[in-house]
C-alpha cells in the first residue's frame, strides 16, 4: 500500500491528475496493521474503514477525471490510471481484510 501511494503521489502524476490527499497516512496504515495482527476496538475498526472508504471514493473520482484525458495525453493518462488502479486494488484488499 505504501509503495502504491508513493507512485500515485509522484510529482508528475500529482500535477497531471491533481492527485487527492489520502487519509491512509503512515500512522493510519500502522494502526491498520496492528488492528489486523492484534485486533482492535470496534470504534477503531469503524474509523479505519471510514478512512479506507473515503480514499477509495477519492481514487475512483480521480480516475473518472483522468479517463477523458486519454485522447489528448494517452501516455500520461495511461500511466496515471494504472497507478490509481494499483492503489485502488491495495485499498480494497486492505478494506476486505478489516472485514474478516
N, C-alpha and C positions, 0 to 999 in steps of 0.2 A: 504494500500500500504506500509506504513512504517513497519508494522509488517512482511509483506511478504519479504521485503528487508532484515530485520534483520534475518529472518530464513535462507535465502539464504546465508547471509554473516557469519553465524556461522562458527567458526574455522574448525570444522570437515568437513563441506560441502565445505568451501572455499579451503581447502587443497585437498580434494578428487577430486573436479570438476574444480579446478582453476577458481573459480567464478570471473566473469568480474567486473570491476568497472563500476558503473552506473552513468548516468547523472542526474537521478532523485534524486538529493540531497535534504536535508531538505529545503533549500531555494527555490529550483525549485518546490518542492511539495507545499510550501506555496503560491508561485506565481500562481500555477495551481488552488489552492483552491480559491484564490482571484479572478482569472480570471473567474472561474465558478460562483462565487457568485455575483461579482460586475461588471463583464465584463472587457475587456482589449483591447489594441490596436491590430490591425491586425499583426503588427510586433512581438509583444509579443506572440500572439497565434501561429504564424508560428514557432517561436523559441521553444516554449514548445512542439509543435507537433513534431518538428525535434528531440528533446531530447527523446521523447517517442518512436519514430520510431527507433532511434539508439539503445535504450535499448531493445526494442522488438527483434531486429535482434541479439543483443548480447546474449540474453537469449535463443533464438532459436538455435543459433550456439553452445552454451554451451550444450544444450540438445542433439544436434546431436553428440557431442563428448562423452557424458555420456552414450548414448544408447549402444554402443558396450561393455561397461564395465559390462553390466548386467550378463553375463556368469561368469565372474571372481569374481565380487563383487556384488552379487544380492541385498543384504540388503542396502548397501551404495548407490548403483546406484538408487534403487527404491526410497529411501528417497530423494535423490538429485533431481531426476526427478519430484517427487511430489512437492517439494518446488519450483522448477522452473516453473512448470505448474501453481501453485498458483500465483506466481509473474507475469507470463505472462498474466493470467486472469485479475489481477488488472491493469496492464499496458494497456491492450487492452480496458478494461472498461473505464478507465480514458481518453484514447485517443478518444473513441467514445463520451464521454461526451463533450470533447472540440469541436467536430464536430457539435454539436447541435446548 
